Amino acid sequence: MYQNSASIETGVLTHMKLTQITGIFLIICLFLVTITTAESDNPAKDFTGTWTDANYTFTIVQEGSDIILTGIPVDEESYFPMKLTGMESDNKTRLVTNKNMTGTMEIEMSEDQMELFGIQTFDPVNPLETPFIIDYNSTRNGTEVQSDAVWSGEWIVDNMVMTLFQTGEEISGFFNVINEPESKVYVNGSVSDDGRNISLNWTFAEYVNFTLSDDGMNLIDEACMNGEGKEGYLCLNLQKQVQE
């Protein structure tokens, strides 16, 4: 038997439509595969996770619009724990953060009134952890000893100078890198009854802002982007650790 021309034409059109639909479906599938591959090749720009450099391991978490960076040093004898708080920029290419550090100092003066020694404590970045403690030693920087304010003067340790002002039993002052007087760690406290010791609280705050690399795998400390970090400034150039 022979099919009439209308039946043949209908069959051809149906076949063409099925072919077109199949072609469109394949194109969509290829498009989705391409997107998936591209996403796997280019990690999402997400700040949350673990970031490291030669000196620190940072854990970054996000709580609402706030970003918290907690840094634990690899070598606790050379570096100290720190916490930075801030937020991401609108286009998610920067972190704008502030480093706030606090602690205490317990210091004794030598018999000749020319040296200080004691301990410096860093408040823990996690309240459940124990404070970080280091030895403190410094030498009077040629300033004249005042009979009524023996603690007043400049005290040198490494590349840092601590400037103290004594008024009666009250002590105030600041630390700074010798060649960077504008960046200060502020101290205040009191002298012991026998005049031989002082107890100080210290505070330090500075902005530490980061630029995210194009591939989302590096956070670059903007103060060190040109390789010209200030003397005494700790550059934090972090690389994201990929979970396997």
Secondary structure by P-SEA (a helix, b strand, c coil): ccccaaaaaaaaaaaaaaaaaaaaaaaaaaaaaaaaaaaaaccccccccccccccbbbbbbbcccbbbbbbbbccccccccbbbbbbbcccccccbbbbbbbbbbbbbbcccccbbbbbbbbccccccccbbbbbbbbbccccccccccccbbbbbcccbbbbbbbccccccccccccccccccbbbbbbbccccccccbbbbbbbbbbbbbcccccbbbccccccccccccbbbbbbbbbbcc
